[in-house]
Amino acid sequence: MSNKDRILKYLEEHGTITTYESFNELGITDPQHYIMLLRNEEYNITDEWVHGTNRVGQRVKYKRYRLEKKDGE
C-alpha cells in the first residue's frame, strides 16, 4: 500500500489527520504531499490551523486535515 493510500485510509477511518498523527500512526513525516495528491484526485480535503502547546510548554501551531463527506454519505 502506498503512503498516499495509507493517508486516505486513515482519513476515511478517522475523518481527520495531523502531521503528528501521520508520523506517529503511519510513519509518514510529511502528509502534506500526499494530501496534495489526493486533492488533485478531487478528494475534498480541507485544513485548519490548530494552536496548542508542545511537551516542553512552547506554543505551536499545526494543520489538521479533514476529509469532507460527499453528499449522501
N, C-alpha and C positions, 0 to 999 in steps of 0.2 A: 504494500500500500504506500502510495506517495505521501509526502508531507502535506501537500495540498488536500488530498483525500482525508488525511487524519484530522486536519483542521476542520474541514467540512463536517466530518462525522461528529467531532466534539461539539461544534455549533449546533448540529441537529439534535444531539442528545441533551445539551445543557443550555442552549439558547444564546449564551454569551461566552466570550473568552478574553482574557487579558494576556499581556506578554508573560507575566509571572506564571499564569496557569499553563500557557503554551510550553514554557520551559519545564516547569515542574511536572506536569502531567504527560507531556508528549515528547520532551527533549528537543523542542524546536525553539531556537533562540530568537528568531525574527519572524513572527507570524505576519507582519505587515506585507511581505512579498506575496505570501500565499493568499492573503485577503484580497490583494490587488488582482491576482489571477482569477479568483472566484468572482469578484465584481465584474471582470472582463467577460466572464461566462454568464453574466446577468443575474447572479445571485444578489439579492437586495440585502447588503450588509451595511449597517450604519455604525457610527462610532461616537463615543463621547469621552471627554476628559474626566477622569476621576481624580480627586485630590485626597491624599492620605498622609500617613506618617510611616516611615520605614522602621525597621527594628532597632535603629540607633537614634530614633527620635527626630530625624530630619523630615521636613515636609517634602513630599514628592507628588508628581502627577504622572498618570499613565492612561493609556487608552483602553477602553472596554469596547470590544466589537460585538455587535448583536446581529444575528440572522433574523431578519424580519419574515414573518409568516406570509405566505401568499394568500390571496382571498380564497376562502373556502377551507382553509386548513385549521 
